[in-house]
Amino acid sequence: QVQLVESGGGLVQAGGSLRLSCVASGSISRPNVMGWYRQAPGKERELVASHTGGGVTNYADSVKGRFTISRDNAKNMVYLQMNSLKPEDTAVYYCNLRIILRRNDYWGQGTQVTVSS
């Protein structure tokens, strides 16, 4: 089994910053992609950023220039540095691990990010 545990969410004022962390444990097959998704109330879950084990990153257009994803393969961790936060960034943020060959997805429990105006 694979488990993902997120931390770092909270309440922040517009323009502020938060850093989310996720640690993975268990049988982690390669190749894989780790990333962050978010879901706001009444909205679909959307990809925020992803990071391959080889260092290829991808970002949603709405967060480019503000968010940075990083990954520590030795520690099985992925991070999301969120700067210049906006109220529309308010959502539950989920860590994701995708096993490419098996096409399996694993999810963390989610961490709430609330940005006040």
C-alpha positions in Angstrom: 0.0 0.0 0.0 1.0 3.6 -0.6 0.1 6.4 1.9 0.4 10.1 1.4 0.3 12.6 4.3 0.0 16.3 3.7 0.7 19.2 6.0 1.1 23.0 5.9 -2.4 24.3 5.2 -4.0 27.1 7.1 -5.5 30.6 7.0 -3.5 33.4 5.3 -4.3 36.9 4.1 -4.3 37.8 0.4 -0.7 38.3 -0.7 0.7 36.0 1.8 2.5 32.7 1.5 2.1 29.0 2.6 4.3 26.0 2.0 2.6 22.6 1.7 4.4 19.3 2.3 3.6 15.8 1.4 5.4 12.6 2.4 4.9 9.3 0.6 5.4 5.8 2.1 4.9 2.2 1.1 5.7 0.5 -2.2 6.3 3.3 -4.6 6.7 2.1 -8.2 8.6 4.0 -10.8 8.2 5.8 -13.1 5.8 8.0 -11.2 4.6 11.6 -11.0 3.9 13.5 -7.8 1.7 16.5 -7.8 -0.8 18.8 -6.1 -4.5 19.1 -6.9 -7.1 21.4 -5.3 -10.8 21.4 -5.0 -12.9 24.4 -4.0 -16.5 24.1 -2.8 -18.8 23.3 -5.7 -15.9 23.0 -8.2 -14.2 20.2 -9.9 -10.8 19.0 -8.6 -8.1 20.5 -10.7 -4.4 20.0 -11.2 -2.2 22.7 -9.6 1.3 21.4 -10.3 3.1 18.1 -11.0 6.7 16.9 -10.8 8.2 13.8 -12.3 11.0 11.9 -10.6 13.3 13.2 -13.4 12.5 16.8 -12.7 10.0 17.8 -15.3 7.3 20.1 -13.9 4.0 21.4 -15.0 1.7 24.1 -13.6 -1.8 25.3 -14.1 -1.9 28.6 -15.9 -3.6 30.2 -12.9 -0.6 29.6 -10.6 2.3 30.1 -12.9 4.8 32.6 -11.4 3.3 32.3 -8.0 3.6 28.6 -7.0 6.6 26.4 -7.1 6.6 22.6 -6.8 9.7 20.8 -5.6 10.5 17.2 -4.9 13.0 15.3 -2.7 13.3 11.8 -4.1 15.5 10.6 -1.3 12.9 11.6 1.3 9.9 10.7 -0.9 8.5 14.2 -0.3 7.0 16.8 -2.5 6.4 20.5 -1.6 4.3 23.3 -2.9 5.5 26.8 -2.2 2.6 29.2 -2.6 3.3 32.9 -2.9 1.1 35.9 -3.6 -2.0 34.0 -2.6 -5.4 35.1 -3.8 -8.8 34.4 -2.4 -9.6 32.2 -5.4 -6.8 29.9 -4.3 -9.0 28.9 -1.4 -9.5 25.1 -1.6 -8.7 21.8 -0.2 -5.3 20.8 -1.5 -4.5 17.1 -2.2 -1.2 15.4 -2.7 -1.2 12.9 -5.6 1.0 10.1 -6.6 0.5 8.6 -10.1 2.1 5.3 -11.0 2.6 5.6 -14.7 2.7 2.0 -15.9 -0.2 0.8 -13.7 -2.2 4.0 -14.2 -3.0 4.1 -10.5 -3.5 7.2 -8.4 -3.0 7.6 -4.7 -4.3 10.6 -2.7 -3.5 12.3 0.6 -6.3 13.3 3.0 -6.2 16.9 1.9 -5.2 20.1 3.7 -7.4 23.2 3.8 -6.0 26.5 2.4 -8.1 29.5 3.1 -7.1 32.9 1.7 -8.9 35.9 3.2 -9.4 39.2 1.4 
